[in-house]
Amino acid sequence: MQIDLTGITALVTGGSGGIGEEISRGLASSGARIALHYNSNRDGAERLIKEFDNGSIAFHSDLSLKGNAAGLFDDVVERMKRVDLLVNNAGIIENAPVSLPGMEWMKIWERTMEINLNSTGMLCHAAIKHFLKNSGGRIVNIASRAAFRGEKEDFLAYAASKGGMVSLSRSIARSFGRSNIKSFVIAPGYVWTPMTERVEDKQAIIDNELSLGEMTEPKDVAPLVTFIAAGLLDHGTGATIDINAGSYMR
Ligand SMILES: NC(=O)c1ccc[n+]([C@@H]2O[C@H](COP(=O)([O-])OP(=O)(O)OC[C@H]3O[C@@H](n4cnc5c(N)ncnc54)[C@H](OP(=O)(O)O)[C@@H]3O)[C@@H](O)[C@H]2O)c1
């Protein structure tokens, strides 16, 4: 099957590394122009823009700061003139044991919510308005299996933020289908990226949790976004697609 995304502009948050890098590369290799968002990894973002060499542009925004997400969307529309696909991929996971003092714990909760959920909400809001003025569009929210099976006690905020992304995505699918706006969730399990580099004893995870017996890599997640961008999953709008190496079945 040949997928041609010529004429499509995709905003990928956190496109500078990990899963977002591979999503951006997959979309670009099928012809899409990428508005490649980054925060700290400017070199990574610029390297990819050079590699794609197709009119893609890198955009900086620290999504931990309230309001930046709306500014990011406006910047992209101003410079690239349109957005057809929004991929909310930027995210953090921070360790917050319940033993922390309340306000310290809350700081991590709020930072996690700001990047993972509030910015996603803001970008979806801006995208919906933009899509309503144009002929529609697609949204992909990168959540996590944590939204469904829960997380360990140190990561309550992370799981809650990902749960919010799932219900947001479903509500968009229910509300805007007739306006040609489609919304999907991808829920990865463990994926081998900078986010999971800190995890000790990966072999134990592979042995005990992953029925495929190998770690998922960004290249195992990215093709699905290209497939969605091409409109090949439109009748699955509202769906969550699990990519977790058989570690968790809903
Ligand atoms: N890896 C996994 O096992 C796994 C599992 C389930 C779900 N996920 C989800 O998949 C998504 C991508 O994760 P990943 O594994 O690829 O992680 P990653 O390599 O750590 O990438 C995270 C991305 O988020 C961006 N980011 C971090 N803080 C930011 C901030 N303050 N403002 C704006 N952007 C910020 C980073 O940009 P810079 O590098 O430019 O700062 C980076 O591009 C996340 O939403 C994550 O929750 C990952």
The ligand as an SDF file (V2000), in Angstrom:
LIG
                    3D

 48 52  0  0  0  0  0  0  0  0999 V2000
    8.3500    5.7350   26.3400 N   0  0  0  0  0  0  0  0  0  0  0  0
    7.3280    5.0850   26.8590 C   0  0  0  0  0  0  0  0  0  0  0  0
    7.4730    3.9840   27.4090 O   0  0  0  0  0  0  0  0  0  0  0  0
    5.9450    5.6460   26.7630 C   0  0  0  0  0  0  0  0  0  0  0  0
    4.8730    4.8320   27.1410 C   0  0  0  0  0  0  0  0  0  0  0  0
    3.5850    5.3220   27.0700 C   0  0  0  0  0  0  0  0  0  0  0  0
    3.3660    6.6020   26.6200 C   0  0  0  0  0  0  0  0  0  0  0  0
    4.4100    7.3880   26.2760 N   0  0  0  0  0  0  0  0  0  0  0  0
    4.1210    8.7560   25.8530 C   0  0  0  0  0  0  0  0  0  0  0  0
    4.6770    9.0180   24.5940 O   0  0  0  0  0  0  0  0  0  0  0  0
    5.0000   10.4030   24.4810 C   0  0  0  0  0  0  0  0  0  0  0  0
    6.4370   10.5500   24.0090 C   0  0  0  0  0  0  0  0  0  0  0  0
    7.2900    9.9720   24.9700 O   0  0  0  0  0  0  0  0  0  0  0  0
    8.7840    9.4840   24.6730 P   0  0  0  0  0  0  0  0  0  0  0  0
    8.9180    8.1780   25.2910 O   0  0  0  0  0  0  0  0  0  0  0  0
    9.1300    9.6880   23.2610 O   0  0  0  0  0  0  0  0  0  0  0  0
    9.5460   10.5000   25.6360 O   0  0  0  0  0  0  0  0  0  0  0  0
   10.7790   11.4670   25.4050 P   0  0  0  0  0  0  0  0  0  0  0  0
   11.7560   10.8740   24.4770 O   0  0  0  0  0  0  0  0  0  0  0  0
   11.1770   11.8600   26.7830 O   0  0  0  0  0  0  0  0  0  0  0  0
   10.0960   12.6960   24.6510 O   0  0  0  0  0  0  0  0  0  0  0  0
    9.2710   13.5880   25.3200 C   0  0  0  0  0  0  0  0  0  0  0  0
    9.0030   14.7670   24.4230 C   0  0  0  0  0  0  0  0  0  0  0  0
    8.2500   15.7250   25.1780 O   0  0  0  0  0  0  0  0  0  0  0  0
    8.8590   17.0030   25.0440 C   0  0  0  0  0  0  0  0  0  0  0  0
    8.7400   17.7800   26.2800 N   0  0  0  0  0  0  0  0  0  0  0  0
    9.1910   17.4720   27.5160 C   0  0  0  0  0  0  0  0  0  0  0  0
    8.9850   18.5030   28.3730 N   0  0  0  0  0  0  0  0  0  0  0  0
    8.4000   19.4840   27.6430 C   0  0  0  0  0  0  0  0  0  0  0  0
    7.9790   20.7990   27.9400 C   0  0  0  0  0  0  0  0  0  0  0  0
    8.1330   21.3490   29.1400 N   0  0  0  0  0  0  0  0  0  0  0  0
    7.4190   21.5280   26.9530 N   0  0  0  0  0  0  0  0  0  0  0  0
    7.2880   21.0180   25.7050 C   0  0  0  0  0  0  0  0  0  0  0  0
    7.6860   19.7880   25.3570 N   0  0  0  0  0  0  0  0  0  0  0  0
    8.2320   19.0330   26.3130 C   0  0  0  0  0  0  0  0  0  0  0  0
   10.3410   16.7360   24.7780 C   0  0  0  0  0  0  0  0  0  0  0  0
   10.8910   17.8310   24.0530 O   0  0  0  0  0  0  0  0  0  0  0  0
   12.4700   18.2440   24.1890 P   0  0  0  0  0  0  0  0  0  0  0  0
   13.2320   16.9600   24.2100 O   0  0  0  0  0  0  0  0  0  0  0  0
   12.7210   19.0820   22.9930 O   0  0  0  0  0  0  0  0  0  0  0  0
   12.5980   18.9920   25.4820 O   0  0  0  0  0  0  0  0  0  0  0  0
   10.2910   15.4480   23.9610 C   0  0  0  0  0  0  0  0  0  0  0  0
   10.2220   15.7090   22.5840 O   0  0  0  0  0  0  0  0  0  0  0  0
    4.7610   11.0060   25.8730 C   0  0  0  0  0  0  0  0  0  0  0  0
    3.5180   11.6640   25.8970 O   0  0  0  0  0  0  0  0  0  0  0  0
    4.7310    9.7820   26.7690 C   0  0  0  0  0  0  0  0  0  0  0  0
    3.9530    9.9720   27.9260 O   0  0  0  0  0  0  0  0  0  0  0  0
    5.6990    6.9410   26.3290 C   0  0  0  0  0  0  0  0  0  0  0  0
  1  2  1  0
  2  3  2  0
  2  4  1  0
  4  5  1  0
  4 48  2  0
  5  6  2  0
  6  7  1  0
  7  8  2  0
  8  9  1  0
  8 48  1  0
  9 10  1  0
  9 46  1  0
 10 11  1  0
 11 12  1  0
 11 44  1  0
 12 13  1  0
 13 14  1  0
 14 15  2  0
 14 16  1  0
 14 17  1  0
 17 18  1  0
 18 19  2  0
 18 20  1  0
 18 21  1  0
 21 22  1  0
 22 23  1  0
 23 24  1  0
 23 42  1  0
 24 25  1  0
 25 26  1  0
 25 36  1  0
 26 27  1  0
 26 35  1  0
 27 28  2  0
 28 29  1  0
 29 30  1  0
 29 35  2  0
 30 31  1  0
 30 32  2  0
 32 33  1  0
 33 34  2  0
 34 35  1  0
 36 37  1  0
 36 42  1  0
 37 38  1  0
 38 39  2  0
 38 40  1  0
 38 41  1  0
 42 43  1  0
 44 45  1  0
 44 46  1  0
 46 47  1  0
M  CHG  2   8   1  16  -1
M  END
$$$$
